[in-house]
Amino acid sequence: MKKRALISVFYKDGIVELAEYLSGAGWEIVSTGGTSKHLQEHRIPVTDVSAVTGFPECLDGRVKTLHPAIHAGLLARRDTASHMETLTQQGFSTIDLVCVNLYPFFEKVQAGLSLDETVEFIDIGGPAMLRSAAKNFRDVIVLTDTADYAETIEGLKAGDVPAAFRKRLAGKVFNLTSAYDAAVSRYLLETGSPEPAAYPAYWPQSLKKAQGLRYGENSHQSAAFYINTDRPGALGSMEQLQGKELSYNNIRDLDLAWKAACAFGLPSDNTPPQGEEDVARLLPEYTLAASGTQVCCAAVKHNTPCGISLGRNLGEAYAKTFACDPVSIFGGILASNVCIDRGTAEKLGELFLEIVVAPEFEEGALELFKVKKNLRVIRAPSAPREYHECVSVDGGLLVQSANRKLLEKWDVVTKAAPPPADIPDMLFGMRAVSYVKSNAIVVVKDRAAVGIGGGETNRIWAAELALNRSARVIAAGHDGAPARVLASDAFFPFPDVAEAAAAAGIKTIIQVGGSNNDNLSIEACDRLGLAMVFTGTRHFKH
């Protein structure tokens, strides 16, 4: 019996070579629409699918292959006599190879089309054929990836495609269609939804491998990097301009560094600072000063900031960031929310960095960076916008909405109120502390972190670290006046943090509040002459 192949592809790469081999080997080729025309233009004999089904295409091509003559030919088991008898009775023939790739929904869903236009790129017939063929992989070769064409041809030349390869091809089908369906699901669930952070019964995630990684967190762990198929995300839209391939740890740190820098706005993307609407609601008199993008420079090491600052320009912001921890920044990641100029690049060139990331770079800066061949230079055109954050756990996935809120309230709970001059540092501190591992404390001076204590198992240790570090930083390079502001990612269960802060010269504390022992901290602040504000918004980061 003559073998039959059904070929229907949106992307034509490599398809002529495959079809030429099959035709030359005596296979009958069945095809549809644009694929049929493409093959005929290359003088490859083609049988139109309507000649197989006995039914013309209809509904503007929506129905072409959804027919028993196609799916019976795919699903019939060759070793089951009743299946083969049914084909004979119905006048159907087997289909022994299917080569299909799908309508470009992944691309079109990112193109900003209307709902109706996007829905037209949801493929129905293609996935149906692929799934039928993949279920019957022992009898049907199913191709979705141009990279598999050559190995298929070699197998056929050798007599047949091995069973293990057929099974792998079938697995690739369901790998593709599951991602395709997840992208469609996510689009339809989220488009026009009043609540984009809703949690459906089944979590749809559509990811494609961007690159294999040399190893994971440690050299004995394997790893790979996957990006969204249906929306780019900040990392998916980044462009590496130079340097070695990114590692697993690089990517994790890059993600945090970019989020921290963008928390203060991204001018090139018209992204406002984190929680700007909260500030406008709670501190209307401060709205003018809070609105608009602020020049931010963030340094990250081991997935937590070791420095983060704002400045009137990037040079000033970088100098303050570097001063926060000149030791830890070595081998770290540097993120800027504005274009990196040549002058700042010269300063960056004085130390070893793994990655520099910014929305743009001056040509002079790129020329200087070329001297450091291993330095990874990343252009990042967009701010993070994912609705959700996911963390893998053994046997499942934790999913939460992204932490975009800044303040729920602005309650001055002490007798002393923070002076207006402290408010910029207070808001800066709350944005900065939300990117530090909990327990987290950030000591702030002149819109710069001068002391960061994070990742500690109790709050007083984090406070002591931040306060001790701030004293050294100020002594090394500031005007000698102590920092006035301390920000905490969570409440104080005891008065010890307030007492330590006062001893170090802190005058204003901003924290979430909500402890059963809030009164102890409030009383301590009143006794020591500190102002304290409760925000009602916790910023734990584990």
URMOPE-V322420 format. One record per residue. N is the residue number from 1. RES is the residue in three letters. PHI is phi in degrees with one decimal (NA if undefined). OMEGA is omega in degrees with one decimal (NA if undefined). NEAR is the number of other C-alpha atoms within 8 Angstrom. Layout:
n	res	phi	omega	near
N	RES	PHI	OMEGA	NEAR
N	RES	PHI	OMEGA	NEAR
This chain:
n	res	phi	omega	near
1	MET	NA	-179.3	2
2	LYS	-68.5	177.9	6
3	LYS	-71.1	-178.6	10
4	ARG	-131.6	177.6	12
5	ALA	-121.2	175.9	13
6	LEU	-109.5	-176.9	11
7	ILE	-121.5	178.3	12
8	SER	-149.8	-172.1	12
9	VAL	-128.5	172.9	10
10	PHE	-80.2	178.7	10
11	TYR	-96.2	-169.5	5
12	LYS	-94.1	-177.6	8
13	ASP	-54.4	173.5	6
14	GLY	76.4	-172.7	8
15	ILE	-74.1	179.6	8
16	VAL	-64.4	-179.9	10
17	GLU	-62.4	178.1	7
18	LEU	-63.9	-178.1	11
19	ALA	-65.6	177.3	11
20	GLU	-60.8	178.9	9
21	TYR	-64.2	-177.1	9
22	LEU	-61.8	179.4	11
23	SER	-61.8	179.1	12
24	GLY	-65.7	179.3	7
25	ALA	-89.6	174.6	6
26	GLY	94.3	178.3	8
27	TRP	-78.5	170.0	11
28	GLU	-88.1	-178.8	13
29	ILE	-107.9	176.0	14
30	VAL	-105.9	-177.5	13
31	SER	-150.6	-176.3	13
32	THR	-133.7	167.3	11
33	GLY	39.5	-175.4	6
34	GLY	-63.8	179.1	6
35	THR	-66.3	178.9	13
36	SER	-59.5	179.8	13
37	LYS	-63.5	-179.6	8
38	HIS	-62.2	-178.9	8
39	LEU	-68.7	179.8	13
40	GLN	-65.8	176.4	10
41	GLU	-62.8	176.9	7
42	HIS	-99.6	175.3	7
43	ARG	59.0	175.6	6
44	ILE	-104.7	-178.7	10
45	PRO	-61.5	-176.8	9
46	VAL	-135.3	171.0	11
47	THR	-98.9	179.9	10
48	ASP	-70.2	-175.9	10
49	VAL	-60.2	180.0	11
50	SER	-67.1	175.9	10
51	ALA	-70.5	178.1	8
52	VAL	-82.5	-176.4	9
53	THR	-82.1	-173.5	12
54	GLY	70.6	-176.6	6
55	PHE	-141.2	-178.2	6
56	PRO	-74.6	172.7	7
57	GLU	-57.6	178.8	10
58	CYS	-146.1	-179.5	8
59	LEU	55.3	179.4	6
60	ASP	56.5	177.1	6
61	GLY	86.1	179.8	7
62	ARG	-65.4	179.8	8
63	VAL	-117.9	178.0	10
64	LYS	-131.1	-173.5	13
65	THR	-110.3	179.0	9
66	LEU	-80.1	-172.2	9
67	HIS	-151.7	179.1	8
68	PRO	-57.3	-179.3	8
69	ALA	-64.6	177.5	10
70	ILE	-83.3	-171.3	12
71	HIS	-75.2	172.7	11
72	ALA	-66.4	178.6	11
73	GLY	-65.8	178.1	13
74	LEU	-85.6	-170.5	14
75	LEU	-90.2	-177.7	10
76	ALA	-64.5	176.5	12
77	ARG	-81.2	-175.2	9
78	ARG	-68.5	-179.4	8
79	ASP	-94.1	178.8	4
80	THR	-113.0	-172.5	8
81	ALA	-58.6	-177.1	7
82	SER	-65.9	177.1	6
83	HIS	-64.5	-177.6	10
84	MET	-68.7	176.7	11
85	GLU	-64.9	178.8	8
86	THR	-63.1	177.6	8
87	LEU	-58.6	-178.9	14
88	THR	-64.1	-179.2	9
89	GLN	-62.7	-177.5	7
90	GLN	-87.2	-178.7	6
91	GLY	76.7	179.9	6
92	PHE	-97.9	175.7	10
93	SER	-122.6	178.0	8
94	THR	-69.3	170.3	11
95	ILE	-117.3	-168.0	13
96	ASP	-105.6	176.8	11
97	LEU	-148.5	174.8	12
98	VAL	-123.9	175.3	15
99	CYS	-124.8	-174.6	12
100	VAL	-140.3	160.1	13
101	ASN	-122.1	-162.0	11
102	LEU	-99.7	172.9	10
103	TYR	-52.4	-172.4	8
104	PRO	-78.8	179.8	8
105	PHE	-64.7	-179.7	14
106	PHE	-54.4	-178.2	10
107	GLU	-76.0	-173.9	9
108	LYS	-70.6	-179.5	11
109	VAL	-68.8	177.1	12
110	GLN	-95.3	-171.7	10
111	ALA	-89.0	178.2	6
112	GLY	75.2	178.8	6
113	LEU	-76.0	175.8	9
114	SER	-70.3	177.9	6
115	LEU	-57.1	-178.1	7
116	ASP	-62.8	179.3	6
117	GLU	-66.3	-178.4	8
118	THR	-67.1	-179.5	12
119	VAL	-58.5	-179.8	7
120	GLU	-65.6	178.4	7
121	PHE	-96.0	171.9	10
122	ILE	-82.8	-177.7	9
123	ASP	-81.3	178.2	10
124	ILE	-111.5	-177.0	6
125	GLY	-64.9	-178.1	11
126	GLY	-61.1	177.4	11
127	PRO	-58.7	179.9	10
128	ALA	-63.2	178.2	9
129	MET	-64.1	-179.1	12
130	LEU	-61.6	-178.2	12
131	ARG	-68.1	176.9	10
132	SER	-62.4	-179.4	11
133	ALA	-65.1	-177.6	16
134	ALA	-67.4	177.1	15
135	LYS	-62.7	-178.1	8
136	ASN	-105.0	-171.3	12
137	PHE	-63.5	178.3	12
138	ARG	-64.9	-177.5	8
139	ASP	-111.8	-174.7	8
140	VAL	-125.1	173.1	14
141	ILE	-82.8	-176.6	14
142	VAL	-125.6	-174.3	16
143	LEU	-119.3	175.2	13
144	THR	-124.1	-170.5	11
145	ASP	-126.8	179.9	7
146	THR	-58.3	-179.9	9
147	ALA	-65.7	-178.6	5
148	ASP	-96.4	-176.5	9
149	TYR	-62.9	-174.6	11
150	ALA	-63.3	-179.6	8
151	GLU	-65.2	176.9	7
152	THR	-64.8	179.2	9
153	ILE	-60.6	179.9	10
154	GLU	-62.9	178.1	8
155	GLY	-64.2	179.3	11
156	LEU	-65.5	177.6	9
157	LYS	-63.0	-178.9	7
158	ALA	-81.6	177.7	7
159	GLY	129.3	176.2	6
160	ASP	-172.5	176.9	7
161	VAL	-78.6	-177.0	11
162	PRO	-58.6	-177.8	7
163	ALA	-60.3	-178.5	7
164	ALA	-65.2	178.3	6
165	PHE	-69.4	177.1	8
166	ARG	-58.4	-179.5	14
167	LYS	-62.6	179.0	10
168	ARG	-64.3	177.2	8
169	LEU	-61.5	178.5	13
170	ALA	-65.7	177.4	13
171	GLY	-61.7	178.5	9
172	LYS	-66.0	177.0	9
173	VAL	-61.2	-176.9	14
174	PHE	-69.9	173.1	10
175	ASN	-61.9	179.3	8
176	LEU	-69.3	-174.4	8
177	THR	-68.4	176.8	9
178	SER	-66.8	176.9	9
179	ALA	-67.1	179.6	11
180	TYR	-63.2	-179.9	11
181	ASP	-65.2	178.6	8
182	ALA	-64.2	178.3	11
183	ALA	-64.5	178.2	14
184	VAL	-64.0	179.9	10
185	SER	-59.0	-177.0	9
186	ARG	-62.7	179.7	10
187	TYR	-62.4	-176.0	9
188	LEU	-71.8	178.5	7
189	LEU	-71.8	-172.6	7
190	GLU	-97.6	-174.7	9
191	THR	-63.6	178.8	7
192	GLY	74.0	-178.6	4
193	SER	-74.0	176.6	7
194	PRO	-71.7	-178.3	4
195	GLU	-131.5	-175.9	6
196	PRO	-66.5	-179.2	7
197	ALA	-94.3	178.5	7
198	ALA	-63.3	-177.2	5
199	TYR	-116.1	-178.2	5
200	PRO	-71.4	-178.4	5
201	ALA	-61.5	178.0	4
202	TYR	-122.5	-174.1	4
203	TRP	-84.4	-179.3	6
204	PRO	-86.1	177.8	8
205	GLN	-141.8	-177.3	9
206	SER	-120.9	-174.2	12
207	LEU	-128.3	177.9	9
208	LYS	-124.7	-178.8	8
209	LYS	-64.2	177.9	9
210	ALA	-89.2	178.5	8
211	GLN	-167.3	168.2	7
212	GLY	-80.2	-179.9	8
213	LEU	-110.9	-176.9	12
214	ARG	-60.3	176.4	8
215	TYR	-167.9	-178.2	13
216	GLY	-92.0	179.8	14
217	GLU	-60.1	178.7	7
218	ASN	-129.2	-170.8	6
219	SER	-65.7	-179.9	8
220	HIS	-90.4	179.1	6
221	GLN	-106.1	176.5	8
222	SER	-82.2	-175.5	9
223	ALA	-161.9	173.4	10
224	ALA	-150.0	-179.7	12
225	PHE	-115.8	179.1	10
226	TYR	-115.6	177.8	9
227	ILE	-125.3	178.9	12
228	ASN	-59.5	172.3	12
229	THR	-88.3	-168.5	11
230	ASP	-104.6	172.3	11
231	ARG	-157.7	-167.7	7
232	PRO	-70.4	-171.2	11
233	GLY	69.5	-176.9	12
234	ALA	-63.6	-177.9	12
235	LEU	-70.2	-179.6	9
236	GLY	-66.3	-179.3	8
237	SER	-97.4	-179.8	10
238	MET	-73.5	179.2	10
239	GLU	-125.7	177.7	7
240	GLN	-84.2	-175.4	9
241	LEU	-90.9	178.5	8
242	GLN	-165.1	171.7	11
243	GLY	102.1	179.9	10
244	LYS	-64.6	174.5	8
245	GLU	-63.2	177.8	5
246	LEU	-70.2	175.7	8
247	SER	-97.8	177.9	10
248	TYR	-56.1	-179.5	13
249	ASN	-66.3	175.6	9
250	ASN	-57.0	-175.0	10
251	ILE	-67.6	178.0	9
252	ARG	-63.3	179.8	9
253	ASP	-68.4	177.8	14
254	LEU	-60.7	179.2	11
255	ASP	-59.2	-178.8	9
256	LEU	-67.7	-178.2	12
257	ALA	-60.6	-178.8	15
258	TRP	-68.3	177.4	14
259	LYS	-62.9	-179.3	10
260	ALA	-64.4	179.1	11
261	ALA	-64.5	-177.9	14
262	CYS	-75.1	176.2	15
263	ALA	-62.0	-179.8	9
264	PHE	-106.3	176.7	15
265	GLY	97.4	176.0	15
266	LEU	-129.1	-173.0	15
267	PRO	-61.5	-177.0	10
268	SER	-68.6	-177.5	9
269	ASP	-114.9	-177.8	8
270	ASN	54.3	179.5	7
271	THR	-94.0	-178.6	11
272	PRO	-77.8	175.9	12
273	PRO	-60.8	177.6	13
274	GLN	-55.9	175.7	12
275	GLY	69.7	-178.6	10
276	GLU	-58.7	179.1	11
277	GLU	-67.6	176.0	6
278	ASP	-65.2	179.6	11
279	VAL	-63.0	-179.3	13
280	ALA	-62.3	-179.2	10
281	ARG	-74.4	-172.5	7
282	LEU	-92.7	-177.2	8
283	LEU	-130.1	-175.5	8
284	PRO	-57.8	179.8	8
285	GLU	-70.9	-178.9	5
286	TYR	-101.4	-173.2	9
287	THR	-56.1	-177.4	10
288	LEU	-60.3	-179.3	6
289	ALA	-71.5	-176.0	6
290	ALA	-83.6	-174.6	9
291	SER	-78.7	-179.5	9
292	GLY	87.0	-175.8	8
293	THR	-76.5	177.7	11
294	GLN	-116.4	-177.1	9
295	VAL	-74.4	-175.6	14
296	CYS	-119.5	173.0	16
297	CYS	-132.3	-178.2	16
298	ALA	-124.4	175.1	17
299	ALA	-115.0	-176.3	16
300	VAL	-125.9	175.5	16
301	LYS	-140.1	-180.0	13
302	HIS	52.1	172.8	7
303	ASN	62.2	171.3	8
304	THR	-149.0	-179.7	12
305	PRO	-64.1	170.4	13
306	CYS	-108.9	175.5	13
307	GLY	-174.6	175.3	17
308	ILE	-156.9	-173.1	15
309	SER	-152.1	170.0	14
310	LEU	-114.1	178.2	13
311	GLY	-149.5	175.4	13
312	ARG	-68.5	174.9	8
313	ASN	-148.7	-174.8	7
314	LEU	-67.0	179.2	14
315	GLY	-58.8	179.0	9
316	GLU	-67.1	-179.7	10
317	ALA	-61.8	179.7	15
318	TYR	-64.9	-179.3	13
319	ALA	-59.6	-180.0	8
320	LYS	-72.4	177.9	13
321	THR	-65.1	178.7	16
322	PHE	-60.7	-176.8	11
323	ALA	-64.9	-178.3	11
324	CYS	-60.8	-179.8	14
325	ASP	-158.5	-177.4	11
326	PRO	-64.7	179.9	8
327	VAL	-84.9	-173.8	5
328	SER	-69.7	-178.9	9
329	ILE	-64.2	177.7	15
330	PHE	-62.0	-177.7	9
331	GLY	78.0	-177.9	9
332	GLY	-97.8	-178.5	14
333	ILE	-122.3	-177.2	16
334	LEU	-115.3	179.5	13
335	ALA	-119.2	175.7	13
336	SER	-126.8	177.8	16
337	ASN	-90.4	175.8	16
338	VAL	-131.1	179.7	13
339	CYS	-55.4	177.4	10
340	ILE	-87.0	-177.1	13
341	ASP	-91.1	-177.1	10
342	ARG	-63.0	-178.3	12
343	GLY	-61.9	177.9	8
344	THR	-67.3	178.6	12
345	ALA	-60.6	176.9	12
346	GLU	-61.5	178.9	10
347	LYS	-66.4	179.6	8
348	LEU	-63.2	179.9	9
349	GLY	-68.0	-179.2	10
350	GLU	-81.0	179.9	6
351	LEU	-137.2	179.4	7
352	PHE	-86.5	174.1	9
353	LEU	-124.1	175.0	13
354	GLU	-80.6	-172.7	11
355	ILE	-144.5	166.6	13
356	VAL	-122.5	-177.8	12
357	VAL	-130.2	-179.2	14
358	ALA	-159.9	178.0	15
359	PRO	-69.5	180.0	13
360	GLU	-163.0	179.8	10
361	PHE	-137.3	170.8	11
362	GLU	-66.7	-179.9	10
363	GLU	-57.8	179.0	7
364	GLY	-62.3	177.4	8
365	ALA	-66.1	179.2	15
366	LEU	-63.9	177.9	10
367	GLU	-63.5	178.2	8
368	LEU	-66.3	-178.4	12
369	PHE	-66.3	-177.6	12
370	LYS	-60.8	178.1	8
371	VAL	-64.8	179.2	6
372	LYS	-97.6	-170.7	8
373	LYS	-63.9	-178.5	9
374	ASN	-85.1	180.0	8
375	LEU	-65.7	178.4	13
376	ARG	-87.6	179.7	14
377	VAL	-110.0	-172.1	12
378	ILE	-120.4	171.9	13
379	ARG	-91.8	-176.3	13
380	ALA	-121.7	-174.3	14
381	PRO	-80.3	-173.9	12
382	SER	-134.5	178.2	11
383	ALA	-81.2	175.4	12
384	PRO	-61.3	-179.7	9
385	ARG	-138.1	-178.8	6
386	GLU	-59.9	177.9	7
387	TYR	-70.5	-170.8	8
388	HIS	-125.0	170.0	9
389	GLU	-122.2	-177.1	9
390	CYS	-124.7	176.4	8
391	VAL	-130.4	179.6	7
392	SER	-74.7	170.5	7
393	VAL	-125.9	-175.9	7
394	ASP	-63.8	179.9	5
395	GLY	96.0	-179.3	4
396	GLY	-174.9	-175.8	6
397	LEU	-141.5	171.9	9
398	LEU	-89.7	-177.9	8
399	VAL	-126.7	177.2	8
400	GLN	-142.2	174.6	7
401	SER	-70.6	179.3	8
402	ALA	-64.8	-177.7	8
403	ASN	-83.4	-178.4	5
404	ARG	-105.1	-177.0	6
405	LYS	-76.3	178.0	9
406	LEU	-119.2	-174.7	11
407	LEU	-138.1	170.7	11
408	GLU	-93.3	-178.4	9
409	LYS	-151.5	176.6	9
410	TRP	-137.5	-175.5	10
411	ASP	-102.5	172.9	7
412	VAL	-81.2	-171.1	10
413	VAL	-102.7	-178.7	9
414	THR	-110.0	177.4	13
415	LYS	-64.4	178.0	6
416	ALA	-87.9	175.3	9
417	ALA	-97.9	177.8	8
418	PRO	-65.3	176.6	11
419	PRO	-65.8	-179.9	6
420	PRO	-52.7	-178.6	5
421	ALA	-67.1	179.7	5
422	ASP	-85.9	-173.3	11
423	ILE	-61.3	177.6	9
424	PRO	-57.5	178.9	9
425	ASP	-69.7	178.6	13
426	MET	-65.6	179.2	14
427	LEU	-67.9	175.2	8
428	PHE	-57.9	-177.4	11
429	GLY	-62.1	179.8	16
430	MET	-69.6	175.2	13
431	ARG	-66.8	-176.1	12
432	ALA	-66.0	-173.6	12
433	VAL	-67.3	-178.9	14
434	SER	-71.2	177.8	11
435	TYR	-107.1	179.6	11
436	VAL	-99.4	-179.7	12
437	LYS	-62.3	179.2	12
438	SER	-75.8	-10.4	12
439	ASN	-64.6	-172.3	15
440	ALA	-132.1	173.7	18
441	ILE	-134.7	174.0	16
442	VAL	-125.5	174.6	17
443	VAL	-97.2	-169.0	17
444	VAL	-122.9	171.4	18
445	LYS	-144.3	177.6	12
446	ASP	55.1	178.2	5
447	ARG	54.8	175.9	12
448	ALA	-144.0	171.6	13
449	ALA	-73.8	176.3	16
450	VAL	-107.5	175.5	17
451	GLY	-154.3	-180.0	16
452	ILE	-124.5	173.4	18
453	GLY	-122.5	-176.2	15
454	GLY	-145.1	176.6	12
455	GLY	76.4	-179.2	10
456	GLU	-90.2	-177.5	11
457	THR	-85.5	169.3	7
458	ASN	-144.1	-168.8	7
459	ARG	-73.5	-177.8	12
460	ILE	-67.9	176.6	8
461	TRP	-63.7	177.8	10
462	ALA	-60.8	-180.0	16
463	ALA	-65.9	-179.9	15
464	GLU	-61.5	176.9	10
465	LEU	-60.5	-177.3	11
466	ALA	-62.7	-177.9	15
467	LEU	-69.3	178.2	13
468	ASN	-63.7	179.6	9
469	ARG	-67.0	-178.5	11
470	SER	-65.1	179.1	14
471	ALA	-62.5	179.4	11
472	ARG	-68.9	-179.4	8
473	VAL	-63.9	-178.7	14
474	ILE	-65.8	179.1	14
475	ALA	-63.9	-175.6	9
476	ALA	-80.5	-171.4	6
477	GLY	-154.2	-178.7	8
478	HIS	-102.2	-175.5	8
479	ASP	-80.6	178.8	6
480	GLY	94.2	177.8	7
481	ALA	-71.7	-178.7	6
482	PRO	-67.2	174.1	10
483	ALA	-65.5	-177.3	12
484	ARG	-101.1	-167.4	12
485	VAL	-117.2	173.5	16
486	LEU	-126.7	178.9	15
487	ALA	-116.3	-179.9	15
488	SER	-124.6	179.9	14
489	ASP	-77.3	-179.3	16
490	ALA	-150.0	-175.2	12
491	PHE	-75.6	177.9	12
492	PHE	-102.1	178.8	13
493	PRO	-78.7	-178.4	9
494	PHE	-139.7	-179.9	9
495	PRO	-80.0	-171.6	11
496	ASP	-63.1	-179.7	8
497	VAL	-67.3	178.8	11
498	ALA	-61.4	-179.7	11
499	GLU	-67.7	177.8	11
500	ALA	-65.2	179.0	10
501	ALA	-63.1	-179.6	13
502	ALA	-62.8	179.5	11
503	ALA	-63.4	-179.4	7
504	ALA	-90.6	177.6	9
505	GLY	97.5	178.2	9
506	ILE	-64.6	-180.0	14
507	LYS	-114.1	-174.7	11
508	THR	-137.1	177.8	12
509	ILE	-120.5	172.5	15
510	ILE	-125.2	-178.0	14
511	GLN	-152.6	-172.4	15
512	VAL	-74.4	-172.1	14
513	GLY	75.7	177.0	11
514	GLY	112.2	176.0	7
515	SER	-76.1	172.9	8
516	ASN	-63.1	-179.3	6
517	ASN	-105.7	179.1	9
518	ASP	-52.2	-175.9	13
519	ASN	-62.1	179.9	7
520	LEU	-65.7	178.9	9
521	SER	-72.0	179.2	14
522	ILE	-64.5	179.0	12
523	GLU	-62.3	178.7	9
524	ALA	-63.3	179.5	11
525	CYS	-63.2	179.8	14
526	ASP	-64.5	180.0	12
527	ARG	-66.4	-175.0	7
528	LEU	-98.7	176.7	8
529	GLY	79.3	179.5	8
530	LEU	-95.7	169.6	14
531	ALA	-96.6	178.5	16
532	MET	-141.2	179.7	16
533	VAL	-119.0	172.7	14
534	PHE	-99.2	-177.6	13
535	THR	-103.3	-178.5	13
536	GLY	76.5	-178.2	12
537	THR	-123.7	178.8	10
538	ARG	-83.9	-178.6	8
539	HIS	-128.0	175.0	9
540	PHE	-57.9	173.5	10
541	LYS	-140.9	-176.8	8
542	HIS	-98.2	NA	4
